[in-house]
């Protein structure tokens, strides 16, 4: 048998008296973690979770005892003993059930008699008291509570089937494109309506009913007291008090917070015809500072695990299965540590090697036809191995690099020389990021600092502040029109956390942070300035996280995530012009797996897709065209990119679409269940009858009939009254 709460599932193990415990949702790697707990000396005959505490489990057994357990997350060690042991004295116990509205009450049953037990007083004051076809045989079925359903996917029920060797989730979903309130009447919340004492005194209060999506939002914004990730300094919804064991909700907990038009965003792998498959000898061990591969509108560069630091260049216009024979490559002669495409030249690829040199390659028109061995340019100046390289976002031919020599250097591809040297780092530089206007450069370092440089004015940082405490790696990106820095890193417990810093007040530390999960790989962020959404994933992950960022509380608004069928090696995003606006795509990425490259589209579900969604698509920056040259930028000039509209000529903006008649909205159950007096009910019934019969002063229809016998009048009238 098995039972579930909105958080955990417990089930009988093969050994008598043992239970298995797992989560109702898979972990970030797509796998379920299962732990075991020794509960009884005989077989566990029944178990039940408290409706008011998702971690409180009651078990009964053939050993004639009942035990209450406060379970931990499956990743943590389970308690060695029960919180409470009861001895009803009824012999072998067969069934137990928590009271649905009162905390602390358990109904027990043996072969002799039923019994109600008050766990708060540890005594028993009252005694004497059936379509889904599956492939496996069933040992038990448990229905997941309503509050744990994925309402954003229109899931209306989920059952967990226990078979001989696994638990199979069975989900029932209504085919809708987005959340619909009419599918979800108010459901019982997690706050008890009264105590056991109040029930014994005759109370009959009802549990407060809440819309499921409210607690769905709360679950996304908070972590329970048993979770190690409850240290967020700011989140969209307050978390439960750590001292609470009854699952009580306050009015603050029910506050839905700001909503996002991207909350229901959906990621989908595109058709197989667009995939590049049969990639052989892929290098899966690139340094943590490298994204793993890079793309532009025309081609993809992927590193190969072949001696000589070889990079394969694949044309996006030629999807399909690659030949089994060797491909022409770029041969760097040394191991590759990082590489990136020139944003303004789709043929130019910069590659950093572990020999402290940067090689710049020119891919011929139409792609590689033969192996390249001679680079167009070699940049030398670093004295130790390079960490990472980044092109300037506005100035053509300007490149920045960081190295083990603790320096950050700017290079001009026009002159082939170093033009700036930035100092001040005390340890490894984890990440570099140019500001949107190209004036400032931000870094995050292993020495626990986030820094901002104005490279044309000073070699030292103009701002410095405390960064992530963890030393496993970090990335950063400018967000919210350059007013904030988003840093993805680790805390002191090696948990992945997102930090938000004010670009004008780095010394004050992070203004907000939100925990993500526990995983060894650094989350690599992609930020879309048009929508202010950030998409993050790590090498070897299966889950892609999506947040909308806003410049005020709560700062982070979590959106739906995307799960890949297998662990991926990274995502690289294409220009906004690659998005199909007719399908409301807001981002398109290429996903690298062990043997393939697969496009993934991120879409916002909309009903009126025949209209251009101008509330989603603002004019986008033409970042693939330079605003100025490297020499003019170095001389002090600043520029800005042009912008373009993504609206097709044959589409009308949704803001100009004809208005439709309002649709009657679903009313909460409280409206229909409102208490009315007998007089009010009589008045409503009388009014309804009068409205049905019409005005009695008006002539009846038969008054105008002619040639009808008197007998027929009576018969017709009776039939009319019966029909009414």
C-alpha positions in Angstrom: 0.0 0.0 0.0 1.1 3.6 -0.3 -0.1 7.0 0.8 0.9 10.6 -0.2 0.9 14.1 1.0 1.4 17.1 -1.2 5.2 16.6 -0.6 6.0 12.9 0.2 4.9 9.4 -0.7 5.3 6.5 1.7 4.9 2.8 0.7 5.5 -0.7 2.0 8.9 -2.2 1.3 9.6 -5.8 0.7 10.8 -6.4 4.3 8.1 -6.6 6.9 7.8 -3.4 9.0 9.9 -1.3 6.6 8.5 1.7 4.6 10.0 3.5 1.6 9.8 7.3 1.5 10.2 9.4 -1.6 9.0 12.8 -3.0 5.9 13.2 -5.2 8.1 15.1 -7.7 11.5 14.0 -9.2 14.7 15.8 -8.2 16.5 18.2 -10.5 18.2 15.3 -12.3 14.8 13.7 -13.1 15.3 10.9 -10.6 13.4 9.9 -7.5 15.4 9.5 -4.2 14.1 6.7 -2.0 15.0 6.2 1.6 13.8 3.5 4.0 12.6 3.6 7.6 12.1 0.8 10.0 8.7 1.4 11.5 7.4 -1.8 13.1 8.4 -5.3 14.2 5.6 -6.8 12.1 4.0 -5.9 8.7 2.7 -2.3 8.3 -1.0 -2.8 7.7 -2.0 0.8 7.1 -0.6 4.4 7.0 -1.9 7.9 6.5 -0.6 11.4 6.2 -2.0 14.3 8.3 -4.1 16.7 6.2 -2.5 19.6 8.1 1.2 18.6 8.2 2.6 17.2 4.9 5.5 15.5 6.8 3.4 13.8 9.6 2.8 10.1 8.9 0.8 7.7 11.1 1.4 3.9 10.8 -0.3 0.9 12.3 0.9 -2.7 12.3 0.3 -6.3 13.2 2.5 -5.6 16.3 -0.6 -3.9 17.8 1.0 -0.4 17.9 0.3 3.0 16.2 3.3 5.3 15.5 3.5 8.9 14.4 6.6 10.0 12.4 7.8 13.4 11.3 9.5 12.5 8.0 12.3 14.5 6.4 13.1 15.1 2.7 14.3 11.8 1.0 17.7 13.4 0.5 18.1 13.7 4.3 18.4 11.0 7.0 15.0 9.8 8.3 14.3 9.9 12.1 15.5 6.8 14.0 12.4 6.6 16.1 8.8 7.7 16.1 7.5 11.0 17.6 4.8 9.1 19.4 3.9 5.4 20.0 0.3 4.4 20.9 -0.8 1.0 22.4 -4.6 0.8 21.7 -4.8 -2.8 23.1 -7.1 -4.0 20.3 -4.8 -6.7 19.0 -3.7 -6.6 15.3 -4.5 -3.2 13.8 -5.8 -3.1 10.2 -6.8 0.5 9.4 -6.2 4.1 10.4 -7.3 7.5 9.2 -6.7 11.1 10.3 -9.8 13.2 11.0 -10.4 15.6 8.0 -11.1 18.8 9.9 -9.7 18.3 13.4 -6.0 18.1 14.3 -4.8 15.2 16.4 -7.6 12.8 15.9 -7.0 9.3 14.5 -9.6 6.6 13.7 -8.3 3.1 14.2 -9.7 -0.3 13.4 -8.9 -3.9 14.3 -10.7 -7.1 13.6 -12.7 -6.6 16.8 -13.8 -2.9 16.9 -13.1 0.6 15.7 -11.7 3.3 18.0 -11.0 7.1 17.9 -7.7 8.2 19.5 -6.9 11.7 20.6 -3.1 12.0 20.0 -2.9 15.4 21.8 -4.0 13.7 25.1 -2.5 10.3 24.1 -5.7 8.5 25.0 -8.7 6.8 23.4 -11.9 8.5 24.7 -14.3 6.7 22.3 -14.5 3.1 21.4 -17.0 0.7 19.7 -17.7 2.0 16.5 -14.3 1.2 -4.4 -10.8 3.2 -14.4 -7.4 3.2 -15.6 -5.7 0.2 -17.3 -2.0 -0.2 -16.4 0.7 -2.5 -17.5 1.8 -3.7 -14.1 0.0 -5.5 -11.3 -1.2 -3.2 -8.5 -0.4 -3.6 -4.9 -2.0 -0.3 -3.9 -3.1 3.1 -5.2 -2.9 6.5 -3.5 -4.5 9.7 -4.7 -2.3 12.8 -4.4 -4.0 15.7 -2.5 -5.6 18.4 -4.7 -3.2 21.0 -3.4 -0.2 19.1 -4.9 -1.7 19.1 -8.5 0.0 20.9 -11.3 -2.9 23.3 -12.0 -0.8 25.2 -14.6 -1.0 22.0 -16.7 -4.7 21.6 -16.0 -4.1 18.4 -14.0 -7.3 17.5 -12.2 -6.2 14.3 -10.5 -3.0 12.3 -9.9 -2.8 8.8 -8.6 0.3 6.9 -7.5 0.2 3.2 -8.4 2.3 0.8 -6.3 3.5 -2.2 -8.2 5.9 -5.0 -7.3 9.0 -2.9 -7.9 8.1 0.7 -8.6 5.7 3.6 -8.1 3.9 4.8 -11.3 2.4 8.3 -11.3 -0.9 8.4 -13.3 -1.9 12.0 -14.2 -5.3 13.1 -15.4 -5.3 16.3 -17.3 -7.9 18.3 -19.1 -6.7 19.3 -22.6 -6.5 23.1 -22.1 -3.8 25.5 -23.3 -3.5 27.4 -20.0 -4.9 27.6 -16.4 -8.7 27.6 -16.2 -10.4 28.5 -13.0 -13.6 26.6 -13.9 -11.6 23.3 -13.5 -10.8 24.0 -9.9 -13.5 24.8 -7.4 -12.3 25.8 -4.0 -10.7 22.9 -2.1 -9.9 22.3 1.5 -6.9 24.2 2.8 -4.2 22.9 5.2 -5.3 24.8 8.3 -7.4 22.8 10.8 -10.8 24.3 11.5 -10.6 23.5 15.3 -8.7 21.6 17.9 -9.5 18.1 19.2 -10.9 19.7 22.4 -13.2 22.0 20.4 -14.5 19.0 18.5 -15.2 17.1 21.7 -17.1 20.1 23.0 -19.5 19.8 20.0 -17.8 22.1 17.5 -18.4 21.4 13.8 -16.4 24.0 11.9 -15.4 23.6 8.3 -11.9 23.7 7.0 -11.2 27.0 5.1 -11.4 26.5 1.4 -8.8 27.9 -0.9 -8.2 28.1 -4.7 -5.5 25.5 -5.6 -3.5 28.0 -7.6 -2.9 30.1 -4.5 -1.1 27.3 -2.7 0.6 26.3 -6.0 2.1 29.8 -6.1 3.0 29.6 -2.4 4.8 26.3 -3.0 6.8 27.8 -5.8 7.8 30.8 -3.7 8.5 29.1 -0.4 10.1 26.1 1.1 8.9 24.2 4.1 10.7 24.2 7.4 12.2 20.8 6.7 13.9 22.0 3.5 17.5 23.1 3.7 16.7 25.8 1.1 14.6 28.0 3.3 17.3 30.6 3.7 16.1 33.0 0.9 16.4 36.6 2.0 13.5 37.5 -0.3 10.9 35.5 -2.1 7.6 36.1 -3.7 5.6 34.5 -0.8 6.5 34.2 2.9 7.5 30.8 4.1 6.0 28.9 7.0 7.4 29.5 10.4 10.1 27.0 11.2 8.5 26.3 14.6 5.2 25.4 13.0 4.2 21.8 13.0 0.5 22.1 12.3 0.8 23.7 8.8 -1.3 26.7 9.8 -1.6 29.5 7.2 -1.8 33.2 8.0 -3.5 35.8 5.9 0.0 36.8 4.7 0.6 33.4 3.4 -2.5 33.7 1.2 -1.2 36.8 -0.6 -0.7 35.8 -4.2 1.9 38.5 -4.9 2.6 39.9 -8.3 1.7 37.8 -11.3 3.7 37.3 -14.5 2.4 37.0 -18.0 5.2 34.5 -18.5 4.3 32.3 -15.5 2.9 29.6 -17.8 5.8 29.7 -20.3 6.3 26.3 -22.0 9.5 24.8 -23.4 9.3 22.3 -26.2 11.9 20.4 -28.3 11.3 21.1 -32.0 10.6 18.5 -34.6 13.4 15.9 -35.2 13.8 17.3 -38.8 15.6 20.3 -37.2 18.0 18.2 -35.2 21.7 17.6 -35.9 22.4 14.0 -34.8 25.2 11.5 -34.7 27.8 13.9 -33.1 30.8 11.8 -32.3 33.6 12.3 -29.8 32.0 15.3 -28.0 34.2 16.9 -25.4 32.2 16.7 -22.1 34.9 18.1 -19.8 35.3 21.7 -20.8 36.1 24.0 -17.8 33.3 25.4 -15.7 33.8 28.9 -17.0 33.0 27.7 -20.6 29.5 27.4 -21.8 30.3 24.1 -23.5 29.4 25.2 -27.0 28.4 28.4 -28.8 26.0 29.3 -31.7 25.1 32.1 -34.0 22.4 32.4 -36.6 24.3 30.3 -39.2 26.4 27.8 -37.4 27.3 25.9 -34.2 30.8 25.3 -32.7 31.3 22.2 -30.5 34.5 21.0 -28.9 35.7 17.4 -29.6 37.5 15.1 -27.3 40.3 14.6 -29.9 43.9 15.6 -29.4 44.9 19.0 -30.8 42.0 20.9 -29.3 39.7 20.3 -32.3 36.4 22.1 -32.8 33.7 21.0 -35.1 31.7 23.7 -36.9 28.2 22.6 -38.0 25.9 24.5 -40.3 22.4 25.1 -39.0 21.0 25.1 -42.5 22.1 21.4 -42.9 20.3 19.5 -40.1 20.2 15.7 -40.0 22.5 12.8 -39.3 26.2 13.6 -39.5 28.4 11.0 -41.4 30.2 8.4 -39.5 33.5 9.5 -41.1 35.7 12.3 -39.6 34.5 15.9 -40.1 36.7 18.8 -41.1 37.6 20.7 -37.9 39.4 23.7 -36.5 42.7 22.5 -35.0 44.0 24.7 -32.2 47.0 22.4 -31.4 46.3 22.9 -27.6 43.4 22.1 -25.3 40.5 24.5 -25.6 39.3 26.3 -22.4 36.8 28.7 -23.9 35.5 29.9 -27.3 32.8 32.3 -28.6 31.5 33.7 -31.9 32.0 37.3 -32.9 28.5 38.8 -32.5 29.0 41.0 -35.6 30.8 38.4 -37.9 29.2 34.9 -38.1 32.4 33.6 -39.7 34.8 34.7 -36.9 35.5 32.4 -33.9 37.7 33.3 -31.0 39.3 30.3 -29.1 41.2 30.5 -25.8 43.8 27.7 -25.2 45.5 26.4 -22.1 48.8 27.9 -23.5 47.6 31.4 -22.5 47.0 32.4 -26.2 43.8 33.4 -28.0 43.4 32.2 -31.6 41.0 33.9 -33.9 39.7 31.8 -36.8 37.8 32.7 -40.0 35.3 30.1 -41.1 34.9 30.2 -44.9 31.5 30.9 -46.6 29.4 27.8 -46.6 31.1 26.3 -43.6 34.2 24.1 -43.2 35.1 22.0 -46.2 38.6 21.2 -45.0 40.4 21.2 -41.7 41.8 24.7 -40.6 45.2 24.7 -39.0 46.3 28.4 -39.3 44.4 31.0 -37.4 43.7 34.5 -38.7 45.2 36.1 -35.6 46.9 35.1 -32.3 46.6 37.3 -29.2 49.4 36.9 -26.7 50.0 38.6 -23.3 48.6 36.5 -20.5 51.2 34.6 -18.6 49.0 31.7 -17.5 46.1 29.7 -18.7 43.0 31.7 -19.7 39.6 31.3 -17.9 37.1 32.8 -20.3 36.7 35.3 -23.2 33.8 37.6 -24.2 33.3 40.0 -27.1 32.1 43.6 -26.5 28.4 43.9 -27.1 28.5 47.2 -29.2 32.1 47.8 -30.4 33.3 45.5 -33.3 36.7 43.8 -32.9 37.0 44.2 -29.1 37.5 41.2 -26.9 38.0 40.7 -23.1 39.7 37.8 -21.3 40.5 36.6 -17.8 43.3 34.4 -16.7 45.0 32.4 -14.0 47.5 35.3 -13.8 44.6 37.1 -12.0 44.4 39.8 -14.7 41.6 40.8 -17.1 42.8 42.1 -20.5 41.1 43.9 -23.4 42.2 43.1 -26.9 41.7 45.0 -30.2 41.3 42.6 -33.1 42.0 45.6 -35.4 45.5 46.0 -34.1 46.0 42.5 -32.8 47.2 43.9 -29.5 46.3 44.3 -25.8 44.8 47.7 -25.2 43.8 47.5 -21.5 44.9 45.7 -18.3 42.5 45.4 -15.4 43.7 44.4 -11.9 42.4 43.9 -8.4 41.4 40.2 -8.3 42.8 38.1 -5.5 41.7 34.7 -6.9 40.1 32.9 -9.9 37.7 35.0 -12.0 34.5 32.9 -12.3 32.7 35.2 -14.8 32.7 38.3 -16.9 29.8 40.4 -18.2 29.6 43.7 -20.2 26.8 46.2 -19.2 24.1 46.6 -21.9 25.5 50.0 -23.0 29.0 48.6 -23.2 30.6 51.1 -20.8 31.2 48.9 -17.7 32.5 45.4 -17.1 31.4 43.3 -14.1 33.3 40.3 -12.7 32.5 37.7 -10.0 35.5 36.2 -8.3 36.4 33.2 -6.2 37.7 35.6 -3.5 34.0 36.3 -2.7 33.8 39.7 -4.4 31.7 41.2 -7.2 33.4 44.0 -9.0 32.5 46.7 -11.6 35.2 48.2 -13.8 35.1 51.3 -16.1 37.9 50.0 -18.3 38.5 53.3 -20.2 39.0 55.3 -16.9 40.8 53.0 -14.5 42.5 49.6 -14.2 41.0 49.2 -10.7 37.4 48.5 -9.9 35.1 51.5 -9.5 32.8 49.4 -7.2 33.3 46.3 -5.1 31.0 44.3 -2.9 30.5 40.9 -1.2 29.5 38.1 -3.6 28.5 34.4 -3.2 30.1 32.6 -0.3 30.5 29.4 -2.1 33.7 28.7 -4.1 32.4 26.2 -6.6 31.8 28.6 -9.4 29.6 31.5 -10.4 28.2 33.4 -13.4 26.7 36.9 -13.8 24.6 39.0 -16.2 23.3 42.6 -16.2 19.5 42.8 -15.9 16.6 45.3 -15.6 18.2 47.8 -18.1 21.6 47.5 -16.4 20.3 48.6 -13.0 21.0 45.2 -11.4 23.5 42.3 -11.6 22.2 38.8 -11.4 24.7 36.3 -10.0 24.2 32.6 -10.1 26.5 30.9 -7.6 26.6 28.8 -4.4 26.1 29.5 -0.7 28.3 28.3 2.1 26.4 24.9 2.1 27.1 24.4 -1.7 23.5 25.0 -2.6 22.8 26.8 -5.9 21.4 30.3 -5.2 20.5 33.3 -7.4 21.6 36.7 -6.0 20.5 40.1 -7.2 22.8 43.1 -6.7 22.1 46.8 -7.3 24.6 48.0 -9.9 24.9 51.3 -8.0 25.4 49.9 -4.5 27.6 46.8 -4.7 29.0 47.4 -1.3 25.6 46.9 0.3 25.5 43.2 -0.8 22.7 41.4 -2.5 19.3 43.1 -2.3 17.6 39.7 -2.8 18.4 36.0 -3.2 16.4 32.9 -4.0 17.6 29.3 -3.5 17.3 26.9 -6.4 18.5 23.4 -5.5 21.5 21.3 -4.7 23.6 20.3 -7.7 27.4 20.5 -8.5 27.2 22.4 -11.8 26.9 26.2 -12.0 23.7 27.6 -13.4 24.5 29.4 -16.7 22.0 32.4 -17.2 20.5 33.8 -20.4 18.7 37.1 -20.0 16.2 38.5 -22.5 16.0 42.3 -22.0 12.7 42.4 -24.0 10.7 40.3 -21.5 13.0 40.5 -18.5 13.0 36.8 -18.1 16.1 34.8 -17.2 16.6 31.2 -18.3 19.1 29.1 -16.4 20.5 25.6 -16.6 23.7 23.8 -15.7 25.8 21.2 -17.5 24.4 17.8 -16.9 21.1 19.1 -15.7 17.7 18.0 -17.0 15.8 21.0 -15.7 15.8 24.5 -17.1 14.7 27.2 -14.6 12.8 30.4 -15.7 12.2 33.5 -13.7 10.9 37.0 -14.5 12.9 39.7 -12.8 11.4 42.9 -11.6 13.2 45.9 -10.0 11.2 45.8 -6.8 9.9 43.3 -4.2 9.8 40.4 -4.6 12.4 40.7 -7.5 12.1 37.0 -8.5 8.9 35.6 -10.0 9.3 31.9 -10.7 7.7 30.7 -13.9 7.1 27.2 -15.3 10.3 25.2 -15.9 11.3 22.9 -18.8 12.6 19.4 -18.4 14.6 17.7 -21.0 14.2 13.9 -21.7 17.9 13.3 -20.8 20.7 15.3 -19.2 21.9 18.0 -21.5 25.3 19.6 -21.8 24.1 23.2 -22.1 21.8 25.7 -23.9 22.9 28.4 -26.3 20.4 31.0 -27.5 19.7 32.4 -30.9 18.8 36.0 -31.9 15.3 37.1 -31.2 14.6 37.1 -35.0 14.7 33.3 -34.9 11.5 33.3 -32.7 8.2 32.4 -34.4 6.0 35.2 -33.2 2.9 33.5 -34.7 3.5 30.7 -32.0 4.3 33.4 -29.4 7.9 32.1 -29.0 9.9 34.5 -26.8 13.2 32.5 -26.9 14.8 29.8 -29.1 17.8 27.8 -27.9 19.9 25.0 -29.2 20.3 22.2 -26.6 23.5 20.1 -26.7 23.2 16.4 -25.7 25.8 13.6 -25.9 25.2 13.0 -29.5 22.9 15.7 -30.9 21.9 19.4 -31.1 18.2 20.0 -30.7 16.3 23.3 -31.0 14.1 24.2 -28.0 11.3 26.8 -28.3 10.0 28.7 -25.3 6.4 29.8 -25.9 3.9 31.8 -24.0 0.4 30.1 -24.2 -2.1 32.5 -25.7 -5.6 32.0 -27.1 -5.7 34.7 -29.8 -2.6 33.7 -31.6 -3.9 35.1 -34.8 -3.0 38.5 -33.4 0.5 39.9 -32.8 1.1 39.8 -29.0 2.5 43.3 -28.7 2.4 43.1 -24.9 5.0 40.3 -25.1 7.1 41.7 -28.0 8.6 45.1 -27.6 11.0 46.4 -30.2 14.1 44.3 -30.0 17.7 45.3 -30.1 19.6 44.6 -33.3 22.6 43.4 -31.4 24.1 41.5 -34.3 25.1 44.9 -35.9 27.9 46.9 -34.3 27.2 50.4 -33.0 30.9 51.6 -33.3 34.4 50.3 -33.8 36.9 49.2 -31.2 39.1 52.3 -31.8 36.3 54.7 -31.5 35.1 53.1 -28.2 38.6 53.2 -26.8 38.8 56.9 -27.8 35.8 57.5 -25.6 32.8 57.3 -27.9 29.6 55.5 -26.9 26.9 54.1 -29.1 23.7 52.3 -29.0 22.1 49.6 -31.0 19.2 50.2 -33.4 15.9 48.5 -32.6 13.4 46.7 -34.8 9.8 45.5 -34.6 9.1 41.8 -34.8 5.5 42.3 -36.0 4.7 40.7 -39.3 3.0 43.0 -41.8 -0.1 40.8 -42.0 -0.7 40.6 -38.2 -2.8 43.0 -36.2 -1.6 43.8 -32.7 -3.6 42.1 -30.0 -4.0 45.5 -28.3 -6.1 46.6 -31.3 -8.1 43.4 -31.6 -12.0 43.8 -31.4 -13.3 43.4 -27.9 -15.4 40.3 -27.1 -18.4 40.1 -24.9 -17.4 39.3 -21.3 -17.6 35.7 -20.3 -19.3 34.8 -17.1 -16.6 33.9 -14.6 -16.7 31.0 -12.2 -17.9 32.0 -8.7 -16.2 30.4 -5.6 -18.1 27.8 -3.7 -18.7 30.2 -0.8 -21.2 32.2 -3.0 -23.3 29.1 -3.5 -23.0 27.8 0.0 -23.8 31.2 1.7 -26.3 30.7 4.5 -29.8 32.2 3.7 -32.9 32.4 5.9 -36.1 30.5 5.0 -37.8 33.8 4.1 -35.0 34.7 1.7 -35.2 31.2 0.1 -39.0 31.6 -0.3 -38.6 35.0 -1.9 -36.1 33.7 -4.4 -38.2 30.7 -5.3 -41.3 32.9 -5.8 -39.4 35.3 -7.9 -38.1 32.5 -10.1 -41.6 31.0 -10.5 -43.0 34.4 -11.5 -40.2 34.9 -14.0 -40.8 31.5 -15.5 -44.6 31.9 -15.8 -44.4 35.5 -17.1 -46.9 38.4 -16.4 -50.3 37.0 -15.2 -52.0 40.2 -16.5 -51.1 39.4 -20.1 -53.6 37.3 -22.2 -52.8 33.6 -22.5 -51.9 32.3 -25.9 -55.0 30.2 -26.2 -57.2 33.3 -25.8 -56.6 34.0 -29.4 -57.2 30.5 -30.6 -60.5 29.7 -32.5 -62.4 26.5 -33.4 -61.2 24.5 -30.3 -63.6 22.4 -28.3 -63.9 22.9 -24.5 -62.5 19.4 -23.8 -59.4 20.2 -25.8 -58.9 23.5 -23.9 -58.7 21.6 -20.6 -56.3 19.0 -22.0 -54.0 21.6 -23.6 -53.9 23.7 -20.4 -53.0 20.8 -18.2 -50.2 19.8 -20.6 -48.9 23.4 -20.6 -48.8 23.5 -16.8 -47.0 20.2 -16.6 -44.3 21.3 -19.0 -43.7 24.5 -17.0 
